[in-house]
Amino acid sequence: MSVRNSRAMTIVVRPATSADLEEAGRIAVDAYEAAGQLDDGPHQGYGLVLGDTASRMRDAHLLVAERDGLIVGTVTICPPGSSVAEIGRAGEVEFRFLAVDPVAWRSGVADALIEACDDHARATGAQSLTISVRDINHGARALYEKRGFTRVPDRDWSPVPNVDLQVLTRPVLPR
């Protein structure tokens, strides 16, 4: 569990429970839709993947960010070999599906979720964090670059036609 005080509000990042799955899925879909990242809408294609928090909780480490008793964000840490792992290498912690409820954007929730990924990386002995960001998602890329992530162009990839992903990494930050 990670606790972060932000703008006089405490954000607690913790493992998701089965009671959190519906809300975590809603937040992921709403955040990606608000950012213009769901080409085919929230109820098909990638929207269905984002909403499938039960699979992520079963196969990976699904975390939620809570503020004032409400879930306001989520992220998935992808262990090597899990069904959601895509680009992680030895010594890296890959994370995916970072999403903040649009009503909580710019309130420190993303920082708290990334900090929880750092905590996990330190606990497992990893040296860096890695994530893929869609090339047209300029907001997400700016968010990560502001937090010290840099692009690794030789690792960019495309999971399906017309979806180009850029890989960003950064060293794990000390506590």
N, C-alpha and C positions, 0 to 999 in steps of 0.2 A: 504494500500500500504506500502511496506517495501522497504527501500533503503539501499544498502550495497556497500561500496567502497572496491574493491578487486583488488590488483595488478594494481593500477592506472586506473581501469575501474569501472564504476558505474553499479551495477546490480540493477534493479528495479523489484520487485515482485508485481504483481497487479492481480486483477480478470481478467480472460480471457473474451474476447468478442467473438461474433460469427465469426468475421474476423480472430481470432486466432485458431479456432478449427482444421483446417487442419494441420497447422504447429505443433501445440501441439501434435496431434496424430502421426504425422510423427516422431517427436522427441522421443515420448514414445516408438514407435515400434523400431526405430533405436537404441536407448540406450539399450533396453532389448535384441535385437538381438546381438548387439556388445558384450554384457556381457554373451552371450551364454544361455539366459533364455527362448528362444522360441523353444521348442522341435519340434513343428510341423511347424515352419516357420512363416514369418511375415503376411501371408495372410489367416490364418485360426486359429482356436482355440484361444489361449490367445492373439495372435497378433491382432485379430479382437476386443477383449475386450479393449486392449490398444489404438487402433485407434478410439474407440467410445467415443470421447471427448464430443460430443453433449449430450449424456446421462449423463455423469458426470457433465457437466455444468448445466443441468436441475435438477439433483437430489442431487448435493453436491456443494462444493466450489472448482471450478477449477481455479487454479492460474497458471500464467506463469511468467517466469523470462526473463527479457529483458536486453540486453546489446548492446549498440551502435545501438539501433533501431531494433535489431533482437531478436527474441524469441530463447532462448538457453536452456530453461528448463521448467518443469511443475511439479505440484504436485496437488493431490486432497485431500481436507480435507473432511472427511466423517461424517456428522452429524448422531447422533443416529437415527435409524429407516430409514435411506436412503437406497436406493437399493444397494449402494456400501459399506455400513458399514458391517464389519465382526466381529471384535473382541473388539471394544471399550467398555469400562465400564464407569459407573458413575464417573465423575471427570477426565476423560481422553479425549484427542482429538486424534482420530485415523486419520492417514493419509496414503494414498496409492499412487501407481503409480508415485512415485518420479522418474523423469527421466531428465537427462542432455544430450543435444546433444553431441555425442562423440567428436566432434571437440572442445567442451568447457570443457571436463573433466579436473579436477584438477585446475580449475580456480576460485573456490569460489562460483559457482552457487549452488551446493548442500547445502552449508552452508546458502546461502541466502534463499533458499526454506525452509529449516528447521527453520530458524529464523522467517520466515513468519508464520509457523505453531505455533511456540512459541507465536508470537504476537496474533494470533487467540485464542490460549488457554488462555492467560492472559485476553483478552477481554471478554471471556466467563466464566471466573472463574475456569477453569480447572486447576488441579494440575500436570498433567503429559501428555506426548505424548506417543503414542504407534503405532507400525507398525509390520507387518508380513514380514519376509524375507525368501525366499526359502533356504532350508538347503544347497544346492549346490552353492548358490551365495555368495561365500566367500568375494568377493570385496565389495558388499553392506553391509554385516555384519561388515566388518572391518571399512567401512565408518561410520556406526552408532556407533560402539563401540568407535571409536576415538572421537566421539562427545558426549560421556557420556551415551549412551544407554547400558542397560544390558539385557541379555536374561532372560526370565521367562519360564523355561522349562515346568512347569505344565500347561501353556497356549498354548503350541505348538499344531498344528492341521494340518489336511490334507483335503483340499477342494475336491480333486479328487484323485483317486488312483495314486500312484507314484509321487505325488507332496506333499512334506512335508514342512510345514512352521514353522518357529521359531518366537516367539513373543519377541519383544524388547521394553523396555520402559525406560523413564527417566523423572525426574522432569522437569517441565517447568522452563526455565532459566529466571532470572530477566533481565529486559532491561538494 
